[in-house]
Amino acid sequence: SSRSRDEALRDKRTQILSRGLPKQRPIEGVKQVLVFASGKGGVGKSTTAVNVALALAANDSTKDVGLLDADIYGPSIPKMMNLKGNPELTSNNLMRPLKNYGIACMSMGFLIEETAPVVWRGLMVMSAVEKLLRQVDWGHLDYLVIDMPPGTGDVQLSVSQNIPIAGAVIISTPQDVALLDARKGAEMFTKVHVPVLGLVQNMSVFQCPKCKHETHIFGADGVRDLAKTLGIDVLGDIPLHVNIRETSDSGQPVVISQPQSDAVSDALK
């Protein structure tokens, strides 16, 4: 009958599609993976990922935390974590992460010269991502924080489809042009069945260090409005604060170097 033929065609299509998608495999030794993403670059995603990884370790000394820089073209974790050098290889030919502040780190920045541009086509980038996911000896980690590149391209899809992810955090400024891309990022993770834990509103307000007047340079509450539209939580507001920028540039992230500072307390309100 035509109905049975339609069902047979649907079954065959399902089989073909299932063969075309990669099977998710956990990263050996890693219990939970958290990805930090943004639709647009320059919104403080890497800074947030670094400080959250450090905060996870600081809040519970029994937990082991790792940090993976998946931004192949613009790796920034080496500078922010004050790390240089090439990873050593184990007897199984796996790369050993470099470590600082108690956090195991891996980045494309450890494998190339600091000033060398990565001029690669998509297939080479995907091969590098696969190596960073599968050819690193993480030991035993409670949390692996992945700093994703901006956008919703091949790297994001590959990571989402290859490994089980406990949740995604979307970083955005309150600016309209950033929010447009943040929404795309949140909806992409929903489509690939990755739970979106919430949004972080970065650079939410600037307070003059002299007169204490507050200015919403990038707009006010844009991320909160987007969160209501999408039905997800706002995890926090991070101010536009010079200490956050300076400590990141110096390789001494604010959570580890100035844990009692106003910048950290404002972000944790």
N, C-alpha and C positions, 0 to 999 in steps of 0.2 A: 504494500500500500504506500501511498505518497507520504503518509505520516511516519511510517517506519523508515522510509528513505531519508526523510528530513532529520529524524533522530540519529540515524547512522552518520549523516554528514556532520551534524553537530558534534557527535562523539569523535569523529576523525579530526575535525578542526581543533577540538580541545586537546587531543593528543599531540598534534603538530605544534600548537602553541606552547604546550607544556615542555616539549623537547627544546624549544627555542629559548626558554628562560633559564638562567642559571639557578642551580639549587643553592639555597642558603646553607652555609656551613659556619658554625661558630669559630671564632678565632681561638686557637688552642691556649688554654690557661686564663682566658678572659671571661669573667662572669657576666658583666653588663656593659653595653656600649651606649654612650650618649653622644649624639652628634649636635654640633653647633653650626648653624647655617644662617645665611642671609641672602636675600635676593640681590641686593646691591652691595658693591664693595665700598669700603671706607666708612662703615657704620660702627666699627669697633668690635666685630665678631671675634677676631683672634684674641684681642685683649680680654674680652669676656671669657672666652674658652680657657685661657691660661689662668685667670684668677679664680674661676670656678673649680678647675682641677686642683689648684693649690688649696682652696677653701675646703674641698671634699677631704683632702688629706689632713688638713689642720683640724677639722671638726671631729675626726675620729682617727686616732693614730693607729688603730688596728687595721685600717683599710689601706690597701695598696692601690695607687692610682697611676695610670699611664696617660700620655698625651701624644696623639698622632696628628701630624700636620699633613692633611691631604690636599693642600693647595700646592700643586706641582709648579705652577708658573710663578707664584709669588709667596714662597715660604717665609714666614715671619717668626715662627716659634724659636728657631735657634737664637735670634737676637733677643727676644723677649725673655727667654729662659737662660740667657748668658751661657750658651753652649757652642763649642766649636770642635771640629775634628771628625774623623771618619769612624763609623761603627766597626768594632771588632767582629770577627766571624766565629761562630761556635764550630764544634767538630761536625755538626750536621749542616754546616754552610748557611746558618741563619745569622742575621744581623743582631747584635746586642744593642739595645737602646742606650743612648747617652742619658746620664742622670744628673739632676740638680734639684735642690730644695726637696729632695725625697721623691721626685716625679720622674718616671722613666719616659724618655721622649724619643720620637723618631720623626724625621723630616727629610724631604728631598734636599733641603739645605745642607744636610750633612754629607751629601753624596756629590755635590758640585761646588765649584768655586763660588764664594759669596757674591761676587759681582757678575758672575756669568749668567746670561739670559738662557732660559730654557726654550729653545726654538724647535718645538716638536709638533708633529701632527697627532691627531687623535689616538691612533693605535699605539703610538709610543707612550702617550700619557696613560692610557688604560693599562699598558703593561707595567708602568711604574707604580700605579695604584695597586695592582695585583701583588706586586712585590712587597709594597709597604703593608699590605693586609696579611699576606701569607708567609713572608720570608723574614719575619722578625721574631726573635725569642723574647716574648714579654714576661716569661716566668709565670707567676700567678698574680693576676690583677682582679680586684673587686670592681673597679671602674676603668674603662678606657674612654677618654674624652677625645672625640675626633673633631678637629677644626677643618670644616669643609671649605672648599673654594666658594666664592660668591656665584650666584646664578642657579639654574636648574638644568644643567647639562649632563653630559655623559658620566662625569665623575660621581655626581650625586646619585644618579640612577644605578651605576655599577655598585657603589658602596651599599645602597639601600637593598639591592636585589641579591647581593652576595653574602651578606652577614646579617644575623638577627640583631635588630636595634631596639633597645629598651625604650628610647624616646628621642625626639628631636626638640631642640630649643631654637627659636627663630629670633634673631637680633635685628632691631631696626631703630633708626631715629624717628622722631615724630613727623618728619618732613614728608609731604605728600608723595614726592617722587620715589622716596625710599619705601614708603608703605605699599605702593603699587607692586613693587618687586617682592616685598615681604609676604604679601598675600599669595603671590604665585608660588613662593617657596613653601608656605604652609599647605597649600592645596596640592602641591606635588607630593609631599610626604603622605598626605591623606590618601592619594591615589595609589601609592605603592605600599599602603598598609603599615606605615610607620607612625606610631602614636606621636602627636604633637603635644609636648608637655606644656608649652605655653610660649608667650612672647616676652621679650625683654626690651624695655624702652630705654635706649642708650642716648647719652647727650641730652637728657630731658630738660635740664635747666642749668643756666650759668649764673653763679653768684659772684658779684664783684668782691674781690678780697678786701677792698678798702671800705666801701660804703654798705656792703652786704645786700645791695639791691639785686633782685633776681630777674633774669631775662630769659625768656623761652626763645632761644635763637632759631631753633628748627621747628618751632610750633609747640603747642601744648596738647597733650592727651591724644595725639593721633594714634598711637599704638593701642591705647585703651579703647578707642572707638573701633579700631579694626578687630580687636579681641572680642568685643561684643558682637560684631557682625559675624565673625567666624565661630562664636560660641566656645572660645578657649580662654584660658587664664592669662593674666598678666603676672609674670613671676617677679618683676621688680623694675624700679626706675634707677638708672645710673646717671649721676649728674655729669655735666661737662666740666671736668676738674683738672687743673694743671698737674696735680700730683699723679693722677692716673696716667697721663701721657708721659711725664718725665720718668716715672719708675719703669714703665714698659720700655722706653727707649734705652734706659740704662741697664736693662737686664735684671732688674730687681722689682718684680711686679708688686703692686701696692698691697695686696693681701698678705704678702710675706714680709715686705720691708716696712710697711706702715699700717699694721693691722688695727691700730686704735685711731687712725686718722679720720677726719670728717668725711673724706671721700669714700672710705669703706663703710662707715656707719650710715651714711646717706643711702648707699646702694642697698644696704641690708634692711632698711626700714620697711 
